[in-house]
Structure formats: structure tokens, C-alpha cells
Amino acid sequence: MLLRCWFDAFQESAMADQENPRWVLVTGATGKQGGAAARALLAQGTPVRALVRDVHSQGAETLKALGAILVRGDFDDLESLRAACTGAYAVFSVQTPNLNALSSDSDRIQGKNLVDAAKAAHVTHFIHTSVSGAGEHHRGAPGWKEGRWSGWNERYWENKAATEELVRSAGFRYWTLIKPGFFMENFIRPSFLFANFVEDRFLTAISPDTTLSLVTVQDVGAACAAAIRAPEKFNKASIELAGDRLTLREIAPLLSEAWGKKIEAPHLSLEETLAQGLMPELARGQEWINTVDSPARPSHAHALDLPVTSFRTWLHKNWPHPPA
């Protein structure tokens, strides 16, 4: 079965390379960031090879209809990754922690597998999306050295930083790190930010007065596309990406206006959120947000001529006609 999967991927890869030698392999292609990258690349005429586990899934079929070539593969299957990378000019890399196994290092292992596969395939440009603040910034957090953030928080940040370092040290001709802040898409319900995922009030340990560095996945895709267009400009760039800076107290009335209903942003302590059913690991992650400011800023994108989206603009794109 493994040999068959590898052969299918290799055959699709070879056919794509005969047509155009500058394909970009997009991982996580049916997810939010990977999907945004694939769409942005296709929109500018860059051929895309989309790595998917199921070529018949709805997300995969949508990408195929947009012009992407589907390639079967899995982050935990190194041979399938090598086959998928064969002949690719560039790779867009994204991994997420396994929320069903928070004590695992799955995203670090999967990141290493992809870097190794890309190196073996002589990929020219490796573009990796991580998270704002990973690295020296997170290690400077209050209480970090004293073990305040031990457990899942520490593992999350160290895994992100380790994968970034793998990319930097792998020896790619070009590499680019995209480090997004807090995703605007987190406000699309159902969402972990809202009571029972769908109610008209936030249930979060994030203080209403904590400023969030906000970014939309479309801007991650745009950054990926820009890096492909201008590899020299974005070579060795670590882009702390954000399109806006707002608090939940400022966000709530904007959501109220867009949705035609009052959205409340109560101030809840960590203990109160836990008592109301918030997952402890999630609550601790939100305590981190209150304590450690994200370094992502719109000015970083502007310095590289990257387009970024304000929260109000993002809302108007998604809800252009507020209810009366």
C-alpha cells in the first residue's frame, strides 16, 4: 500500500513537472493557511501541487477545480513526502499541534520530516509558517526561566522555535518564515472564543484590554505568493505578520455592528473561565496572551510592501450586509 501511494504521488509529480518546472508544493492545503496559500499562488498563475491525505475530500476537490494538482501524502510518511517534493521549486510548510495528544511533539517531528524530504528533493525555496514570537521573544517571557510555563505551553513554543531553526539551518537556497499573530478567523463561530462556541458573549481568559496582533489567513497566503515572486527580497526573512492591533473590548462592538446583535466582552479571571468549562490548556494559553505581547505589527508587513487587512475590512468582506 505504501509503495502504491509513493508511485501514485511520483507519477502525478512527474506529469506536473513536464508541464511546468516551477511548481510549489503546498502542505496543509485543505486547511486555512495552506488553502489561503494555494489560492493566492493560483491567482497569480503559479502552479500548485496540493498535498492532501484524501484526494476525494471536499476541500481537495475544491482546490482541484481551481487548478491545483492533487498529490497524496502524509506528514508522518516520509516516503510520500519525498515523492511529493520531487521536482518542486518551492514548498509551503505548515504544521499544527495534535490537540488530541498535547504531550506529543508531533508538529516538530512532522516539520523535520518535511524539511528532510525537501532537502532530499533539492527544493530551492522553503516557506514555513510558524507563529509570532517563537524563539528568543518567547524565551524572554516573564517566568519562562523559572518554569512558570512548563507543560503544554512550553512544549508548544519550543516545538515552533525548533522547526524554525530546522528551516534556517537546512541549507535551502532561499527560505522564508511567516510568523502570523492571532487569526481573525478565530472570531468565526463556532469558535473557542465564545461561550458554548456560538453564544453572543466571549468565554475566554484573554483580558478585554489585552491588545491582540490580528491577522487573516488571506494575508499569510499573500505573503507566500509574494515570496515566490521575489525570492531574493524575502530570503532569510522572518515576517512578524499582523494587519491590525485591537483589544476584545474594541472588537466586540465591531462584531456587534457586523452581526446585528450585541456581543459582550466580560472580564473573566482564569478561575472563572475554568469553572465555566474552558479547557485548562486553552485557558493557560490565553493567560500567556495576557502576559506576553506578540511582536507582530502591521509595520513589519508594510516594510516589505506586503498587503495586510484591518479587522474592520476583514469583517466587511465576510459580512458585507449586516442584518437590519
C-alpha positions as CSV (number, residue, x, y, z in Angstrom):
1,M,0.0,0.0,0.0
2,L,2.9,2.4,0.9
3,L,4.6,1.6,-2.4
4,R,1.4,2.2,-4.3
5,C,0.9,5.6,-2.6
6,W,4.5,6.6,-3.4
7,F,4.1,5.5,-7.0
8,D,0.9,7.5,-7.4
9,A,2.4,10.6,-6.0
10,F,5.6,10.2,-8.1
11,Q,3.5,9.7,-11.3
12,E,1.4,12.8,-10.6
13,S,4.6,14.7,-9.7
14,A,6.4,13.7,-12.9
15,M,3.4,14.7,-15.1
16,A,3.3,18.1,-13.4
17,D,7.0,18.7,-13.8
18,Q,6.8,18.0,-17.6
19,E,4.2,20.8,-17.9
20,N,6.0,23.4,-15.7
21,P,9.2,23.0,-13.7
22,R,8.4,25.7,-11.1
23,W,5.7,24.1,-9.1
24,V,5.0,24.9,-5.4
25,L,4.1,22.1,-3.1
26,V,1.5,23.4,-0.6
27,T,1.1,21.4,2.5
28,G,-2.0,21.7,4.8
29,A,-3.7,22.6,1.5
30,T,-7.2,21.8,2.8
31,G,-6.7,23.8,6.0
32,K,-7.0,27.6,6.5
33,Q,-3.4,28.7,6.0
34,G,-2.5,26.2,3.3
35,G,-5.7,26.8,1.5
36,A,-5.1,30.5,1.5
37,A,-1.5,30.0,0.2
38,A,-2.8,27.7,-2.6
39,R,-5.4,30.2,-3.7
40,A,-3.0,33.1,-3.7
41,L,-0.4,31.2,-5.7
42,L,-3.0,30.0,-8.2
43,A,-4.4,33.5,-8.5
44,Q,-1.0,34.9,-9.6
45,G,-0.5,32.0,-12.1
46,T,1.9,29.9,-10.0
47,P,1.2,26.2,-10.5
48,V,0.4,24.4,-7.2
49,R,0.8,20.9,-6.1
50,A,-1.5,20.4,-3.1
51,L,-0.5,17.7,-0.6
52,V,-3.7,16.0,0.7
53,R,-4.4,12.8,2.6
54,D,-7.7,12.2,0.8
55,V,-7.9,13.4,-2.9
56,H,-11.7,12.9,-2.8
57,S,-12.4,15.2,0.1
58,Q,-14.5,18.3,-0.5
59,G,-11.6,20.6,0.2
60,A,-9.3,18.7,-2.2
61,E,-12.0,18.7,-4.9
62,T,-12.3,22.5,-4.5
63,L,-8.6,23.0,-4.9
64,K,-8.6,20.8,-8.0
65,A,-11.4,22.8,-9.5
66,L,-9.2,25.9,-9.0
67,G,-6.4,24.3,-10.9
68,A,-4.2,22.6,-8.3
69,I,-2.7,19.2,-8.9
70,L,-3.6,16.9,-6.0
71,V,-0.8,14.7,-4.5
72,R,-1.5,12.1,-1.9
73,G,0.8,12.3,1.1
74,D,1.1,12.4,4.9
75,F,3.4,14.3,7.2
76,D,4.1,11.0,9.1
77,D,5.0,9.2,5.9
78,L,8.5,10.3,4.8
79,E,8.5,8.4,1.5
80,S,5.2,10.1,0.4
81,L,6.7,13.5,1.3
82,R,9.8,12.8,-0.7
83,A,7.7,11.8,-3.7
84,A,5.5,14.9,-3.3
85,C,8.6,17.2,-3.2
86,T,10.3,15.7,-6.2
87,G,10.7,18.3,-8.8
88,A,9.1,21.1,-6.8
89,Y,10.7,24.5,-6.9
90,A,9.3,25.6,-3.5
91,V,7.4,24.2,-0.5
92,F,4.9,25.9,1.7
93,S,5.1,24.3,5.1
94,V,2.5,24.4,7.9
95,Q,2.1,22.1,10.9
96,T,-0.3,22.2,13.8
97,P,-0.1,20.6,17.2
98,N,-2.1,17.5,17.8
99,L,-4.9,18.6,20.1
100,N,-5.7,15.0,20.9
101,A,-2.2,14.4,22.2
102,L,-1.0,17.6,23.8
103,S,2.1,15.9,25.3
104,S,3.4,14.9,21.9
105,D,5.9,16.6,19.7
106,S,4.0,15.8,16.5
107,D,4.4,19.2,14.8
108,R,8.1,19.3,15.4
109,I,8.5,15.7,14.0
110,Q,6.3,16.5,11.0
111,G,8.2,19.7,10.4
112,K,11.5,17.8,10.4
113,N,10.1,15.1,8.0
114,L,9.1,17.8,5.5
115,V,12.4,19.7,5.8
116,D,14.3,16.4,5.2
117,A,12.1,15.5,2.3
118,A,12.5,18.9,0.7
119,K,16.3,18.8,1.1
120,A,16.5,15.3,-0.4
121,A,14.4,16.6,-3.4
122,H,16.7,19.7,-3.8
123,V,13.9,22.1,-3.3
124,T,15.1,25.7,-3.9
125,H,12.8,27.8,-1.7
126,F,11.2,26.7,1.6
127,I,8.5,28.9,3.0
128,H,7.3,28.0,6.5
129,T,4.5,29.5,8.5
130,S,5.1,29.4,12.3
131,V,3.7,31.7,15.0
132,S,4.6,35.3,16.1
133,G,7.1,35.4,18.9
134,A,8.6,31.9,18.6
135,G,12.3,31.9,19.5
136,E,14.2,34.4,21.6
137,H,11.0,36.5,22.2
138,H,9.1,33.6,23.8
139,R,12.1,32.6,25.9
140,G,12.1,36.1,27.4
141,A,8.6,35.8,28.7
142,P,8.1,36.6,32.4
143,G,8.7,33.5,34.4
144,W,10.0,31.4,31.5
145,K,13.3,30.5,33.1
146,E,11.6,29.8,36.4
147,G,9.3,27.2,34.9
148,R,6.0,29.2,35.0
149,W,5.0,28.0,31.6
150,S,6.1,24.3,31.9
151,G,3.8,21.8,30.3
152,W,1.9,22.3,27.1
153,N,2.7,26.0,26.8
154,E,6.5,25.3,26.9
155,R,6.2,22.4,24.5
156,Y,4.1,24.4,22.0
157,W,6.6,27.3,21.9
158,E,9.8,25.2,21.9
159,N,8.4,23.0,19.1
160,K,7.6,26.0,17.0
161,A,11.1,27.5,17.6
162,A,12.8,24.2,16.8
163,T,11.1,23.9,13.5
164,E,12.0,27.4,12.5
165,E,15.7,26.6,13.4
166,L,15.5,23.5,11.2
167,V,14.4,25.6,8.3
168,R,17.1,28.2,8.9
169,S,19.9,25.6,9.1
170,A,18.8,23.2,6.4
171,G,20.8,24.9,3.6
172,F,18.0,25.9,1.3
173,R,19.0,28.5,-1.3
174,Y,16.0,30.6,-0.2
175,W,14.0,30.3,3.0
176,T,11.2,32.5,4.4
177,L,9.5,32.4,7.8
178,I,6.0,33.8,8.1
179,K,5.1,34.3,11.7
180,P,1.4,35.3,12.0
181,G,-0.3,36.8,15.0
182,F,-3.8,36.0,16.3
183,F,-6.1,34.9,13.5
184,M,-9.1,36.9,12.7
185,E,-10.8,33.6,11.6
186,N,-10.9,32.7,15.3
187,F,-13.9,35.0,15.5
188,I,-15.9,33.0,13.0
189,R,-18.4,30.9,15.0
190,P,-18.4,28.2,16.2
191,S,-15.3,29.3,17.9
192,F,-13.4,28.5,21.2
193,L,-13.6,32.3,22.0
194,F,-17.4,32.2,22.6
195,A,-19.5,30.6,25.3
196,N,-20.7,27.2,24.1
197,F,-18.8,28.1,20.9
198,V,-21.8,30.1,19.5
199,E,-23.3,32.4,22.1
200,D,-23.2,36.2,21.9
201,R,-20.5,36.6,24.6
202,F,-16.9,35.8,24.8
203,L,-15.8,33.0,27.2
204,T,-12.1,33.5,27.3
205,A,-9.3,34.2,29.8
206,I,-8.0,36.9,27.4
207,S,-8.5,40.2,29.1
208,P,-10.8,42.6,27.3
209,D,-7.9,45.1,27.5
210,T,-5.2,42.9,26.1
211,T,-4.1,44.1,22.7
212,L,-4.1,41.4,20.0
213,S,-1.9,41.4,16.9
214,L,-4.6,40.3,14.4
215,V,-4.0,38.7,11.0
216,T,-6.2,37.0,8.4
217,V,-5.1,33.8,6.7
218,Q,-5.5,35.6,3.4
219,D,-2.5,37.8,4.3
220,V,-0.5,34.6,5.0
221,G,-1.3,33.4,1.5
222,A,-0.4,36.8,0.1
223,A,2.9,36.7,1.9
224,C,3.6,33.3,0.5
225,A,2.8,34.4,-3.1
226,A,5.0,37.5,-2.7
227,A,7.9,35.4,-1.5
228,I,7.6,33.2,-4.6
229,R,7.5,36.3,-6.9
230,A,10.6,37.8,-5.2
231,P,12.7,35.1,-3.5
232,E,15.8,37.4,-3.1
233,K,13.7,40.0,-1.4
234,F,12.2,37.6,1.1
235,N,15.2,35.3,1.5
236,K,16.0,34.8,5.2
237,A,13.1,37.0,6.2
238,S,11.2,36.3,9.4
239,I,8.0,38.2,9.0
240,E,6.1,39.0,12.2
241,L,2.8,39.3,10.4
242,A,-0.3,41.3,11.5
243,G,-2.8,43.6,9.9
244,D,-4.3,45.2,13.0
245,R,-3.9,45.7,16.7
246,L,-7.1,45.7,18.8
247,T,-8.5,44.6,22.2
248,L,-11.5,42.4,22.7
249,R,-13.2,45.5,24.1
250,E,-12.7,47.2,20.8
251,I,-13.5,44.1,18.7
252,A,-16.9,43.4,20.4
253,P,-18.7,46.5,19.0
254,L,-17.3,45.8,15.6
255,L,-18.7,42.3,15.7
256,S,-22.0,43.7,17.0
257,E,-22.2,46.0,14.1
258,A,-21.4,43.3,11.5
259,W,-23.7,40.7,13.0
260,G,-26.6,42.9,14.0
261,K,-26.6,41.7,17.7
262,K,-24.8,42.8,20.8
263,I,-21.6,40.8,21.5
264,E,-20.4,41.0,25.1
265,A,-16.8,41.0,26.3
266,P,-16.9,40.3,30.0
267,H,-13.7,40.4,32.1
268,L,-13.3,36.8,33.4
269,S,-10.5,35.5,35.6
270,L,-8.6,32.3,34.7
271,E,-10.5,30.6,37.5
272,E,-13.9,31.8,36.3
273,T,-13.2,30.6,32.7
274,L,-12.2,27.2,34.1
275,A,-15.3,27.0,36.2
276,Q,-17.4,27.7,33.1
277,G,-15.8,24.8,31.2
278,L,-12.9,26.2,29.3
279,M,-10.2,23.6,28.7
280,P,-7.3,24.1,31.1
281,E,-4.6,24.0,28.4
282,L,-6.6,26.6,26.3
283,A,-7.0,28.8,29.4
284,R,-3.3,28.7,30.1
285,G,-2.6,29.6,26.5
286,Q,-4.8,32.6,26.9
287,E,-3.1,33.6,30.1
288,W,0.1,33.7,28.0
289,I,-1.5,36.1,25.6
290,N,-2.3,38.4,28.5
291,T,1.3,38.2,29.7
292,V,3.4,38.2,26.6
293,D,2.7,40.7,23.8
294,S,3.0,39.4,20.3
295,P,5.7,41.2,18.3
296,A,3.7,41.0,15.1
297,R,2.9,44.5,13.7
298,P,1.4,45.9,10.5
299,S,4.5,48.0,10.1
300,H,6.6,44.8,9.5
301,A,4.5,43.9,6.5
302,H,4.5,47.5,5.2
303,A,8.3,47.5,5.3
304,L,8.2,44.6,2.8
305,D,5.4,46.0,0.7
306,L,3.1,43.2,1.8
307,P,-0.7,43.9,1.8
308,V,-2.4,43.4,5.2
309,T,-6.0,43.6,6.2
310,S,-7.6,45.6,9.0
311,F,-10.1,43.8,11.2
312,R,-12.9,46.1,10.0
313,T,-12.1,45.4,6.4
314,W,-12.0,41.7,7.1
315,L,-15.4,41.9,8.7
316,H,-16.9,43.8,5.8
317,K,-15.5,41.2,3.4
318,N,-17.1,38.3,5.3
319,W,-20.4,40.1,6.3
320,P,-20.9,42.8,3.7
321,H,-24.6,43.3,4.5
322,P,-25.2,43.5,8.3
323,P,-28.7,42.4,9.5
324,A,-31.2,45.2,9.8
